[in-house]
C-alpha cells in the first residue's frame, strides 16, 4: 500500500495545485496522503481531493485516504503531530517547529514518549522535521548550515535508538528535499523524513520524488516521500461510497481488499507423530542447553508436547485456540519455550511481536526460546503454485478459511525477537531442519 507524505506549502486551496496533486496521486497509485501545511487559513474547511476522503486534521497537518478504503482512526495529540492507526502500523505524522531549535528538540522528546507508549508496536514517523539529521544534510551555500543544533540531532538520535527506528532516506550522499535561495545563497535540506521500525525496512520501499516541486506539474516546494508499506487496508463499506472508483476507472471491484476474520488455528496440522522440528530440539538443543522443562507455545493439538514428555522433559503446552484443549498454564520459568510455525501464520508484524513477547514471558531469565518458521522460498513457491492472494506482507493461503502464510528468515525472526526482549543465543547449536528457518534466542538475565 502506497502512502504519500508531502509538505504542500499551503497550496491545496489553489485549483491548479490541487489538480496537479490529484494527477500525481493517480499516476503513482497512492492510497493515503499525509500533508504538512496543506492549506490556509488553518481552520478553513479542507478542500476536496478527488478520489480521496478527508479523515482528519487542519491547515497544519491533514490526512486523506482513498475513497475505496475504510477511514483509519486519526487523532491529534498536539498541533504538530497526528496519530494514525493503519491496521497494525502506528503512524506519527509530524510537522516540527519551523523556527525554534529548542522547540524541535522538545517535540522530539515528546515523540519518544508517544513512540514508547506501546512497546514493540511497528511504527512509522514521517513528515517535515525542519532539521538536518546529519551535518551533511543541511547546506547554506557551500558550507554546512548552522540552522540545526546539536541538541536537536541528539534528540533525534534518542528517538531512533529508543524506538528502534531507521532513517530510511539517509544515503551517503544526501538527497535534499527542500531548496530555497536565502540571502543570495542556496539553502538546501534533507528535512522531509520517514523513520521506520527496523524490522520493516526489508519489506518497505521509500522513494524521494523531487518532480513535485519543478515544472508545469509542480504543486509544492518540497520533495514528496512515497512509502510503499506491506499493508492491506480494510475496504470501505459500499454505502460509504457515492461513486466507487471502480465505476469511474473500470477497475475490477473484486480486486478491492475485503475484511476477513483471521483463523490461524486452521493451519494446525493433525499429527500422529512429533514434528521434525521437535525431534531436532531434543536431538540437538535440550542436552547442550541443559533443558529440563519445556513449554510448546502455540502447540496446536499437542503432538510435540507428548514427544517432549516421552524424552523425559517436564513439558507443557499452550494454544490460544480453546478447542485444542491446551489452556494457558500457571507455571512459568521454563528452561526452553518453543514456537513452531506460529509466527508465519500470524498476519502482521505486530501480532508476531506480541506472540514472541508472550512466549518470552514463560521463559526463565537466562532461558531460551527457539522459533521455527516456514522459509520465504517455500512460501513463495506455495503461493505461486496455489494462486494465493497477496495480503499485508504475505498471502492468504485460503481467504475463505481466513488462513495466512508468510515466509520468515532468521534475520527477521531475530529483529522481531529483539522487540520482545529476546536476543540471539551465543554459541547455541544449529538445528538440522532442511527447508525451514529457525533462530535460537535467549531471555537476558535481569
N, C-alpha and C positions, 0 to 999 in steps of 0.2 A: 504494500500500500504506500502510495507516494504522498508525502507531506511536504508542503512548500512553506518556508519561513522567509519573510522579507520585510524590511523597513520600507514603507510606501511613501515616506516623506510627506504625509498628509495630502496625498494627491487623489485619493479614491473618489472624492467628490466631483472631480473633473471627468466628463463623459469620455474623453479621448483616452485618458489613463485607465479608466475602468474598462473600456473596450479592449485595450491592449493587454491588460492583466487577464481578462477572461479568455482572450485568444491564446495567450501563453499557457494558461492552465489547461485548456483543452488540448493544446499541442502535446503537452507532457503527460496528460492523464492524471494530474494531481487530484487527490480526494479530500485533502484537508488543507486549509490555508490559515496560517498563523501570521498576523500582520502587526508590526510595530508602527506606531504613528500612522494609522491608516487614513484618518480624515480629520477635518477641523470644521467647526469647533468640536471639542472633545465630547460634548454632551448631546450632539445632534443625533437624529435618527440615522442609524447606519445605512449607507447606500446599498441598494440591491446589487448582488453579484450574480450574474446569470449562471444557472446550473447549480447554485450553492445555497445553503440555508445558513443564516446567521445564527450562531449558537452562544454568543456571549461577548461582552467587552464594551469598549468605548473607543474614543479617539486616541487613547494611549496604547492599548492592546486590544486586539479583536480576533475572533476565530470564526471561520466558516467551515462547513462540511458539505460534501457533495450531497445533492438532494436525494439521491437514491440510498443514502445511509442514515441509520438512526442517529440522532444527535447525541454526542457524548455528554457526560457530566462536566460542567465547567464552573469554576468558582474563582473569585478574585481575592486572595489573602491580603494583597496590598496593591496600590495603583500601578506598581511597576512589575507585577507578576500575575500570571494566570495559572491555575492548576487545572489540568485537563486529564481526565481518565479515559484512555483509549484501550478498552478491553483490559489486558494485563499490564499495559505500559502506562506509567505515570509520566506526564509531560509537564514541566515547568517552563512556561513561555515568558520570557523576560525582556524588558527594556530598561536597562540600568540608567541611572542618572547621567545625563549628558554633560554636566557642568562641574560636579564635585567629586574629586578622588576619594575623599573621606566618606562621602555618602555611598559611593560604589563599594568601597571596602565593607561598610556596614551592611549593605544589601547582600553582598556575597556571604557574609557571616549568617544572615537570616536564611539564605538558601541552604547552608549547611544544616540548619535546624529542620527545614522543610524536607530536605532530601533524606535525613536520617530518622524521620518520624515513623517511617515504615521500613524497618531494616531489611535489606536484601531486595526490595522491590525494584524491578527493572525500571530504569529512569532515563529520560531524555531532557536535558536542559538546553533550550535553544532560544535564539533571538539576537537582539543587538545589545552587546555588553558594553559598548562605548569605552573599550580599553584594548590595549595591545597585550595579549598574553605573554609574549616574549619581547625583548627589546627590538629584535629584528622585525616584529610585526607592526611597528609604528615608525613612520619616517616623516621628517619635515625637511623638505629639500633633499639633500644627500646625507643628512645627519639623522641620528636616532632621535625620535621625538621624545620630549620630556613630559608629554601630556599624561602618561600613565605612571603612577608612583609604584615604588617597590612594595608598599603596603598592599596595594591592590593586587599585584601579582602574587604575593604571598597568600592573600585571602582566596584567590582563585585556585592556587595550588592546594590549599587546605580543603576546599570544596571537592576538588577532583580526587584527592587522596582519601578523604573520609568516605565519600560516596562511591568510590571505585569507578570514576568516570575517565573517559578518554576524549581528548580534544581531536575530533575526527578530521579536521582540515589543517592540522599542524604539519604541513610539508616542510622539508628542509629549506626550500626557497618559498617565502611567504606568498600566498595569493591574496592580494589586498582586495577587500570587499567594499571599500569606501575611499574615494579620492576627490579632493577639492583643492582649489587654489586659495591659499590663505596668506595674506601679506606678501603676495607676489611669488610664493613658493608652493610647490605641490605638497599637500598633506595627505598621506596615504596610511590606511589602517586595515588590518585584518581584525575587525571588531564584531562581525556577524558570525556567531559560533554555534556549533552543535556538539554538546558534551554528552556522551553516551555511555551507559554501563558497559564495562569492558567485555563482558561475556556476550554482548550483542554485536560487537564490531565485525565478527566474521560473517554475519548474516544481514548486515545493513550497509547500504551504499549511500554515501553523502557526496553530492556534487555541488560545486560552486558555479553559478551561472551569471557571468557578468553582462550577458547580452541584454538584460532587462534595463540597463542604465545607459544604453547608447543606441543611436539610430532612430529611425522613424517609429519603431515599435516599442521604444522605451516607455516605462511607466513609473520609474523611481530613480534615485541616485545611489542606491545600494545594490550590490550583487545579491541575488537570491540563493538560498540553500534548498536543494532538492534532496529530501531524506527518504530513501526507499526502505521501509521497515518491513520485517517479517510478520505482518499483522493483517488479519482479516476482520473487518468491522461488520457489525450486525446490519442487515438491510433495514431500510425504513419500512414501516407498516404501509401497505398500499393506500390507506386512507390519508396518510400524511403527505402524499404527493399529488398535486393537481394535474400536472402533465409530466409523466415519467420520462427521464432522459432516453430510455429505450424507444419511446414513441417518436421522439424527435430525431434520434440518430440512427434508428434501425437496428440497434444492438439487440442481441438475444436476451430477453429478460431472464432466461434460465441461468445465465452466467452470473447473475447477481447473487452474492453470498447470502445464505439463509441461516437462521438460527437453528442449531441442533443441540440436543442435550448430549453432553459427553458421557459416555458409559465405558470407561477404561476397563472395568471388570470383565467386559465381554471378550477381551483379548486373552484372558487367563486360559491356559491350556489344562485339559484334564489328563494328568499324568499317572501312569501306573508305576513308573519308576522315577527316581530322582533326576533332576536336570543335570546335564553335563557341567553346568556352572557350579552347582552344589557339590558335585563329586570333585571338581577341581579345587574347591575350597578345602575340603577335608584331606585331599592328597597333598596340597602344596602350601596351605596357609595355617591351618589350625595348630600344627606341630611347631613350625618355626616361630609363630607368634604367641605360643603358649596359651592358646584359646581353650577355655573350659566351658564358657557359656556363649550361646548364640541366639540372636533374635533375627528371624527372617521377616523383614519389614515389607509388607505387600506380598504376603505368602500365598495368595490365591487359595487353592484348596488344601495346601499343606503337605504336598508330597516331599518337599525339601526339608521340612521340619522333621518328618519321620526319618529321613536319611541322617540328619544331624544327630538325632537321638540314638539311632542304631550305631552311630560311630562313637557313642559314649559321652556325648556332649549334653550339657544342660541346655536344652533348646526350647524356645517358644516361638510362636508365630503371631503376626498381627496383619489383618487386612481390613480396610475400612468398609468393604462391602459386606454387610451383615449376613447375607445368605451363605457366605463361605464358612461362617462359624468360628472365626478367629478374632474375638473381641480384643480391645486394647488391654495389654497386660498391665498389672500393677507393678511388676518388677522392672527396675532399671539397672544401670551399672553393668551391662553386658560387656564381655571382653570383645565381642565382634557382633556387628549388625550388618546383615546382608540386604542389598536392594537389587533384586534380579529382574531385569526387563520391566522396571517400573517407570523410570524417567522417560523412556522413549514412547510410552503410551499416554503421557500427560501432554495436553495440547498447547502449553505455553511455558516460557522460562520461569515465570513467577510460581506456577504450580510445582515445577520441578525443584525450585529453591525451597519452597515450603515443605515439600516431601523430604528433601535432604535434611532440612532443619529438624523435622520431626524424627527422622531416623537417627540423627546425631544425638537427640535428647535421650535416647535409650542406651547410648554407649557410655562406659565409664571414662573419666579423664585418663588419657593415655591409651584408651582402647581404640579399636579400628572399625572402619566402615568400608565395606567393599561394594562397589557399584558395577553392575554389568548391564550393558545396553546392546541393542542391535546396531550394527555399523552403518554409516552413511551409504557405503557401497551396496549393502544388502537391501536397504530401504529404497534407494534409487532404482535398483533393478526391479524390486517388487512393485514399485509404483508404476514403472513403465509397463511391466508385464500385465498388471491388473487394471490399468487405466485409472489409477487413483486420482482424486481431485486435490489440488494444492489447497492448503489451509494453514494460516499462520506460517510457521517455519517448517512445516512438514506436510502431511497428507491425511485426508480422510481415507482410511483403509476400507471403511464401509460407512457411508454417510447415513444410510438407513438405520444401521445399528448404533451409530454415534461413536465409532472407534477411530482412533487417531494413531499415527505412527510417525516417528522421526528418528533418523539415524543420528547417533551422538558419539563423537570420537572422544578419546581420552582427554584431549586438551579442553574440550567443552565440559566434560564431567568435572574436571578439576576447577575450572573457572566458576561453575555453578556451586561446587562444594565450598569454595572459599567464602561465598556469600552465606553459607550455612555454618560457618565457623570451623570448617574442616580444612586440613592441609594434606598434601601428599605424604605418604609414609615413606620415610627414607629407608632404603635398603630392603623394602618388602619384597617377598618372592613374586615373580611374574606368573600369572595363571596361564596354563595352556588351554586356550579357548579359541580355536580357529573360527574365523568368520564373524566374531563379535568383538566388542570393545569393553575394556574394564579399567578401573582405577582402584588402587588400594589407598585408603585415606586414614588419617588418624585424628582423634579429638585431642587437642593440646591440653596439657596439664594446666590446671588453674594457676 
